[in-house]
């Protein structure tokens, strides 16, 4: 959206303020109109479409709150910033519940106002793009929890939709927390198998001795606890889709059996000698570079090429920051249910936009959930956010210390430093182990091993 085509209506009963506002906005390239009170503003809004309204609260005849209600009833895409005196801040916050983007107190710095206008217009652009995307994919099944309008996300989704009706194997690559299972489910819902089962298994969370049985089943007596025969997931998912998450963690001993199944559709239960068949589409996902894993002899090259017919690359959240406001709105609306969702303070959103999100969308969802639960108002403020880099424990770690007194370069063993760091990350994310493993850059089962070996206890 170019500034030269953006129209702004400034509404205030102070003539001098309107004059200075007009001059400021026109110097920035905005097309600007003014209204001295709410009655004139409503008359103008009935005949002229505006991208934004800068709206004073206290005015004669019709006040800013009533004008705001009219705007949100008649012009839902028009963004509104409330202009308020310090003693009117409470009213301004109430206006945000009615749909105002934010407020700014008088007197204000020109740069602060212009920055706020830019952010409000960016939100308007994103919301319009989102609606356009939804219209574009109206004939497709699109899970509502895949949120975003960034170019990288839309390109990936387009390839996923085009791949879905085929039976090609799909490899989804992306860091932990980027939504790989959501995309796998999207592929299934838009496939010819959508009426059949969609089953998922995490290859890193099941011990090697049990993973083969989970996948292919076992016969009675195949091992000590096999008191009855059991169907495997490839058998249960016959006709549907099987999602193999964290495929890079699959043990080498099981990989040849999966390869044979992909090549022939045949498999044997553990302890069995009879070939069984199943028609299952395999979609897999990994946060590892499987090419590197094949070179390191930790993953079979022939299996990699079987899985990698179509590759979908999920961008990390730090590479699609323009989606963060939409994701925040989505999480808050989802949590609100039938109630009015909470809104987020501009400064708090700025911090969310600047943070690098090592845990990606999952981490953002956790941060918003915590803020939504703990905030005392209908507005989530900066202090309600609990980001690892802002927590006292990790702030101390950044300056060379930890809650245990550990300091970089102090007379502590490397083991003690590692224990303090792992404990700090777990505490900062409220013991969300999936998120903590992503931040630490280790596998989930490795994190469990460290918790056990370091004897780290979760607080009561």
N, C-alpha and C positions, 0 to 999 in steps of 0.2 A: 504494500500500500504506500503510494507516494504522498509526501506531505502536501504537494501542490493540489491534490484533489480532496484533502481532508477538510471538512467544515466543522467549525466549533461555534457554539452559542454560549456567550458569557452572560450570566444573569445576576445582577446585583443592583441595589438601590443607591450605591455610592458612585456618582458620576466620575469622579477622579479615578477610582479604581478601575472602572470599565475602560476609561481612556488608556490607562497604562497597560491594562491587559491586552487591549486591541493592538496596541503598538508592539508589545512583546510577541504576541502570537503571529502577527503579520510579518514581522522580521524573520520568524522561523519558517515562513512559507505556508502557514495555515490560512484558510479562508475563514474570516471571523465576522459574526454578527453579534449584536448586543441587545439586551432587553433590561429595562429599569425595574421590572417587578414580575411577579409570577403570572399575573393575568396576561401581560403582553407576551411573555415567554410561551404560554400555552397557545395563544393565537398564532404565533410564528411556527411553533412545532406542528400545527395542523396543516400548514401549507408548504413548509420547507423541511426536507430531511437533513438531519445533522448527525455526524459521526460521534460527536461528543458534546456534552453540556457541562460547563463549569457553573455550579449552582450555589448561590448564597442561601443560607437557611432562613435568617430573619429578614423578611421583606413585608411591605404593606400589601393589603388586599388578599393575596394568596401567598403563603409562605413556601419555602423550598421543599418541605416534606410533601406537600400536596402536588407540587409540580413533578417531583420525583415519581410519585404514584402514577400520575398521568403518563409520564414517559415510559415507565416499565409496563404499563397496560397497553399503550399504543405503539411503542417503538422499542421493542425488546433488545434490539441490537445496538441501541444508542448507549454509549458508556457515559456515566455521570460521576463527576468528582465534586464533592461538597466543599464549599468555601465557608469556613466557620471561625468564629471567635473562640478564644480559649475556653470561656465558660460554657460554650455550646458543644463541647466535644462529646458529651454523653448523647446528645441528640444526633450528632453526626454518626456515632456508632450505631444508633438505632436505624439511621438511614441506610447503613450498609446491609442491615437485615432486609430492608425493602428493595435492595438491588443496586445501591450505589457502589461504584468500584472502590473508592476510598475517600478520605477527606484530607484537607490541608488547612492548617490554622493561620489566621491573619495576625500579623504581617508575615509573609512568606518570602523565601529567597526565590528569585526567578529560576535558577537552575533546578531547585527542588521541584517546582511546579512543572517545568518542562520534562524532567525525568519521569514524574508521575504520569503525565499525559502520554509519554512514549510507551510506558508499561501498560497503561490502560488500552491504548490502541493496539498494542501487540496482542493483548488478551482477546480483543474483539476480532482481530485477524485470525487467531487460532480457532476461536469458536466457530467462525464462518467456514473455515477450512474443514473443521470436524464435521459440520453438517453436510458440506459438499461431499466429503468422503462417505458419509453414511448413505447419502442418496446414490452415490456411484456404486456402492456395494449392496444396494437394497435387495438385489436378486441373489445375493450370496448369504450363507449363514456365517455371521460375524460375531464371535463372542464379545459381549459388551465390556469384558474386562481387559480387552486389548485396546489400550487408549493411546492416542498420539497422532500427530500430523507431520512429523519430521520426515524429510525426504528419504532418509535411510530406512526408516520403519515402513513407509508406504511401498518402497521398492521391494523390500523383503516380503511384505504381505501380498503384493501383486504376483510374485513368483510362487508363493505358497498356494494362492488360489488357482493359478494355472497348472500347478502340479497335482492338486488335490484329486481331480477326476481320474487320474492315471493310477496304475498299480506300481509305479516306480518306487524303489526304496529312497528314503529321504534322510539325510544327515543334517541335523540342526546344530550349529555351532554358536557358542556364546558363553559369556562369563556366568557364574552363578548368580541367580536372581534376576536374569533378563527375561524370563517367561518362556522357556523352551517348551515346557509341557503345554502351556496355553496354545502355542503355535501348532504343536502336534495334534491337539484336540481340534483346532480349527481345520487342519488338513482332513482329519477323519470326518468332521461334520459336513464337509463339502465334497466328500468322496462318494463313490457308488456303494460304499460299504457302511454308510451312515446309520442304517437301520440295525446293524450288527454291533457286537461288543467293541468297546475301546478299553483296553487294559494297559496298565503302566507298571513298570518295575524299575527300581533304582538299583543298578548293578553294583554300586559301591556300598550299599547298606545291608547286603546279604552275604554271609560268610561263603567262601568258595565251596565248601563241602555241601552247602544247601542250594546254591544258585542253580546248579544243573537240574536238581530235582524241581525247583520252582519253575524253571523254563519248560522242561520236557517231561516232568512227572516221574513217578517211580512205581515199580511193582512191589507187591507185598513181599516182605522179607529181604528187600534190596539192601537194607542196612538195619542196625539194631532197633531203631524206633519205627521202622516201616511196617506197622501192624496191618495196614490195609493198602491197597493200590491207590494211587493219587494221580489225577489228571494234571498235566502241566499247563502253563499259560498259553503255549502255542496251540494246544488242543482246545482249551476253553474258548480261545479267541477265534476259532475257525470261522472264516467268512468275514472277520472284522479286522481290526488294527491292533498291533502290539507295539507299544512305545517302550523302547529300551533306553532309559535315562542313564547318564554317566557311563556310556558304552566303553569309554576309554579305560574304565576300571575293571572290565571283564577279564578274569584270569586267562592266561594263555591256554590252560588245559581245556577250557570250555569253547574257546574260539573256533576250533576245527568243526565242532558239532553244530555251531550256529551257521558256519559257512556252508556245511553240507545241507542244512535245512533251507538256506536261502537258494542254493543251487537246484535242489530237487523237490523241496516241499516235504521231504521225509525226515523222520526222527525216530529215535528209540527212547523209551523210558529208561531211567536208571534201573539196572538189574534185569532189563528185558532183552529179548533177542528177536522181537518182531518189529518190522518196519511199519510205522504208522504215517499217515499223511494228513496235512492240514493246509488250508488255503488262508494264509495270514499275510497282511501287508505289514512290513517292518518299517517303523519310523524310529530313528535313534537320535540321541543327543549327547553332546560332550562339551566340557569347558576346556578340553585339552587340544593341542595341535596333533592330530592323529598322524600327520605326515612325519612329524618329529618322532612320535612314538614308534612308527614302523621302522624308521632309521635306527632307533635305539633298541630294536628287536623286542619291544614290549607289546607290540600289536602286529598282528599278521597283515602283511601287505595285501594279500588276495582278499581277505575279509574287508579291509578298508575300501578297496575298489568296489566290492559288492554293495557296501553300505552307502557309498558316496556317489550314487547315480545322480542325485539332485542334492545340492548343498544350499542351505539357507543360513545366512550369517546374521545373528541378532546383534544389533549395535548396543554397546553399553550405554547406560543412562547419561554418563558424562558427555557422550557424543550426540545426544539428542535433548539438550537442555531445554529447548523450546517446548518439549512435551511435559516438563515438570509442573507448570501451573494447571494443565489439564488433568494430570494424574492426581494432584493434590485435591482438586475439585471433585474428581471421581471418588477418591477414598472417603472424603468428608460426606459426600452425598450418600454413598453406600452405607456408611455407618449410621447416618441419621435416620434411615428408614422413613417413617411417615412424619418425623419431626423436621423442623427447620434446620438445615445443616449449619454447622459453624463456618465462619469465614476466617481467613488468615491475614494477619497484619502484614503490611507491605514490607517492613523490615525483615520479618520472619521469612517471607517468600524470597527476598533478596538473598538471604543466607542459604536457603535451600537451592537456589539457582547457582550459587558459587561453589557449593560443596561438590566433591568429586564422586561420591556415591560408590565406594568399592563394592558394596552389597547390592547395587543396582536397584531395580524397582521394588524388590522385596524389602530392602533396607528402608526405602522411602515409605513404603506402606507401614512398616513397623513404627517409624518415627511419627507419622501422622496419627496412627492409632493411639500411641502413647499420649501425644499432645491433645488429642480429642478427649481422651479419658480424664487427663489430669488438669486441663485448663479450667479455671474457675469462671470464665466468662463465655459469651457466645463468640468471642474473637480470640483466636489463637495468637499469642504474642511470642516475641523472640525468646523470652525466658521459659516458655513451655516446650521448646524444642530440646531434645536430648541427642545431639550428634556426638559421635565418638571424639571428634577433634575439639569439642567444646566441653566435654565432661571433665571434671576436676582431675580424675585419674590420668586420662590421656593428655591433658594439658600439662600436667607435671612430667609425664613421660617425654613430651616434646621438648621440655627444657632440661631433660637429663635426669629426672627422678620419677619415682613411682610411689604408690600408697604404702608400699612395704619399706620405704626408705632406700630402695635400690637407686643408685645413681650411675649413669654411664661413666666408666673409668674408675668406679669405686672398687673396694676390695671384696667383690662378690664373685662367685663362680658364674660361668656362662649359664649353667643349669638354673641357678637362682634367678638370673635376669630373665631367662626364657619363661620360667614359671610366673614371674611377676607380670610379664607382658601378656601371656595367655589369660591369666586371671583378670587383668585389666580390660582386655577386649571383651571377654565374656560379661563382665559387670557392666560395661558401657552399652551393650546391646541387650541387656536384661536376660542374659543366658539363652538367647536365640542361637543355637549351635550351628544351624545352617549358615546364618549370617556371619557368625564369628569365624567359621571356617573360611568363608569367602574373603573376609578382611585379612585373615592371617595367611591366605594363599595356600592352604593345605586341604587335604581330603577330609570328609566328615569322619571317617573311621580313624584317621590319624589324630583328629582332635579328641575323639573319645579316648584314644590311647594316652594322650598327653594329660587329659583330666584325671585319668586313673593313676598314671605313673607319678604325676605331680601331687596327687591327693588334694585336688582343688575341690572345695565344697561349695555348693550353691547355697546362698543365704536363705534362711527360712522365710 
